[in-house]
Amino acid sequence: MVLKTQIFRFLFVLFVTGLTLSGWGIYREMRPNWEAEKHYKVLQEQIVIPDIPLGADADTEIQEEQVIDFDELQKSIPDLVAWIYGPGTAIHYPVVQGIDNEYYLEHLADLAKNRNGAIFMDYRNSADFSDFLSILYGHHIRGGRMFSSLENYRTQEYYEEHPVLYLFTRQSSYEIRLFAGVVMDADSEFFPLGINSEDRDEWLSDLRQRSSFNADLEPDPNGRFIALCTCTYEYSNARYVVYGQIEES
């Protein structure tokens, strides 16, 4: 009887130990997600964005001063350059720009180390979005966070419900009118930051032909564009990139 009791106690201790270690492992795995979600939620609560109609009616004038106090935000986000927002989507984040394209892969907007990272602008771009093509990167995080919801643009229905995103900077507010979503190979395909004006028509036409959705917008080769880039998993180092034309709101 004593032996059975000792065996039972031993097995119970093993069970509790295993349960504790398992719980600790889950906590360690999930903690970065919880911390990142809390960080961005606190920031989002500081932003007051008026109701914006969805779909084809998503055409409204928004003044950035009605929305964001950049001076206040920059106290906690030193590398802040903009805020990006998608009505009815999970995209509602500050945009930062580092000295390279590595740092914000593993740091939140407030510089805290975290694998969820931040939405960040290519370090080669002008911070005022004056380039022909500006590039924003964000992780594909389970649960729809960061830029993972871009994958929804693989369907025509989702595009038609969310054809416009909004970009707010110190200088102005912009509409991002989406016109293409493509899978690209990050090992062999590059963003044309220095594309010649005579090659822009062909580049834009190629994007529209490859796009996972059909857009009514005919992009202006002389306009300004933005690429929103996240990981996808068709093959090693694949990216899904949604392109839009930037227009002042």
N, C-alpha and C positions, 0 to 999 in steps of 0.2 A: 504494500500500500504506500509505504514511504517512497519507494522507488518510483511508482507511478506519479506520485505528487511532484517529485523532483523533475521527472521528465516533462510533466505538464508545465511546470514553472519555467523550465528551460525553453520549451517550445513557445511559451507565451512571451518570454523575453525576446526570443528571436523574432517573433511576429511584430511586437511593438517596435523593436529596433529597425526592422525592415520597413515598417510603416513610417517611422520617423524619418529615415533616410530618404524614402520615396517622396514624402511630403516636402522635405528640405530641397530635394532635387527639382521638384516641380516649382517650388517657390523661387529658386535660383534661376530657373529657366524663364519664368513668367515675370519676374521682377522688372527687368528692363522695359518690357511692354507696358506694365502698369505705370512705371515712372514716366515713360514717354507720353502715354495717354494723358496722365495728370498734367504734365508740363504744357502740352499743347491745348488742353481744355482750358486751363487757366488763362492762356493767351487769347483763346477764342472768345472767352467771356468779356474781354476788354474791347472787342470789336463789335460795333453796332452797324449792321448792314441792313438797309431797308429791304422790304419784300421785293423780290425780282420775279416776274413771271417766267415760267419755264417754256421750253419748246420754241416754236416759231415766233412766239410773242416776246421772247427774251431780248427785248430791245428797249433799254431804258437809260436815262442819263443819271449818272451817279457822280457826285463831287467827292473827291478823296477826303476833303476836310470834314465831311459828314461822317466819315467811316473810321479813320485811323489817326491816332495821335502818334506820329512817328518819333517825336522827341521822347515821349514817355516809353514807348516800346524799346527804343534803342538803349535805354538804361539797362535792360536785361538781355538785349540782343545786339551786341556791338557790331556785328557784320550784316545787319538788316539792310536789304535793298528794296524789298517790296512785300506785298501780301497777295496771295493768289486764292481765289474763291470760286467754287462751282456750285451754283444754286441747285439744291436737291441732290448733291453728291457729297462724298466724304472729304473732298478737297477744300480745305479751309486752313491755310498754313502761312506762316511767315516764310519769306524767301531770303536766304543769306548767300553771301559770296565769300569764299575763303581764298587763300593764296595758292591753292591747288585744288584738284578734284578728288582728293583723298580724305581730307580732314573731316568733312561733314558727312562722310559715310558712317562714321562711328561717333559723332557728337551731335547732341541736340542743339537747337538754335541758341541756347544760352551757354554753350560751350561745355556742358556736362557730358562726360563720356557715356555713350549709350549706343548700342548696335542698331537702334531704330533710325538714328541719324536725323537729318533735316532735309527739307527741300532746298536745294542749293543751285545757284547759277554757275555755269562754267566760268572758271577763273579768267579765261581769255576774253570774255564778253565785257562790253561797257555796262556799267552798273545801271545806267539810265535807259537801257533797252533801245538804244539808238542804232545798234547794229542791224544789218540785213537779217541775220538769224541769231536769236538768243536761245540758249539751251538751259533747261532746268532738269535736274535729276532728282529722283526720289526712290527709296526702296519699295519693293513689293512685299508688304507686310501682311501676314495672315490677319483676317478680320476687317479688311478694307481700309486699313490705315495708310498714311503717306500717299504714295502714287499707285497703290495696287488697284484702285478703282478705275484707273485708265484702261485696264483690260476689258472693262464693260463696253468700251467703244468698238469692240469686235462685232457688235450687233447693230444693225441699222436702227432698231427700235430705240436703243439707248441713246444713240447719237441724236435722233429726232427729238428725244425728250430733253437732251442736254447739249445743244449745239454751240453754246456760248459760255465761256468762263470769263472771269473778271480779274484784272490785275490792277493793284493800287500801288503807286509810288509817291515819293515826296512831290514830284513834279506834276503828276496828273493821274487820272484813272483811265483804264483802257478796257475795251472788250477784246477777248480772244475768240475770233470767229473760226471755229474748227473746220478743216476741210479734208483731212486725211489721217488715217491711222495705219501704220505699217510695222511689220516685223523686220528687224535688221540684224545683221551679224556684226557684233561689235569688234570682231577680229579682222573683218575685211571691208566694212563699210564705215565711212566717216562723215561727220557733219560738215557741210560745205561752208565753213566760216568765211573763206576768201573767194567765193564763187564770182566769176565775171558776170557782168550784167547780161551779156549775150547768151550765157548758158542757163539763166534762171528759168526761162520758159520751159526748157527741156526737163530741168530738175523738178519743177512744179508738176508738169504733166506726168512724169514718171511716178511721183508720189500719189497722185490721184488715181492712176491706173492700178497701183498696188494696194490701194486703200481697202480696209475691211468694211468701210461704210461709204455710201455715196452722199456727197454734199452738193447742195445747189450753188454754193459759193464758188465763183471763179476767181482764184487768187490773183492779185495784181503783182506782176514781176517786179514792179518798182516799190512795192510796199515793204513793211517790216514783218518778220515772222518769228514764231516761237516754236520750239520743239520741247515736248514734255516726255521725258524718257524714264522708263522703269524696266526691271528685269522681266523676262518671260522664259518659259521653260520648254520650248519646242526642241531646242538643241543647246549645246554648250555655248555660253556667252551670248545668247539671244537677247534682244531688247525689243520692247514694244514702244513705239514712239507715236504720239499724237501731235499733229501739226496744226497750227492756227495762224491766222493773220491778225496782227495787232492793229486795232483802230482806236483812236481816242474816243472816249465815251461822251 
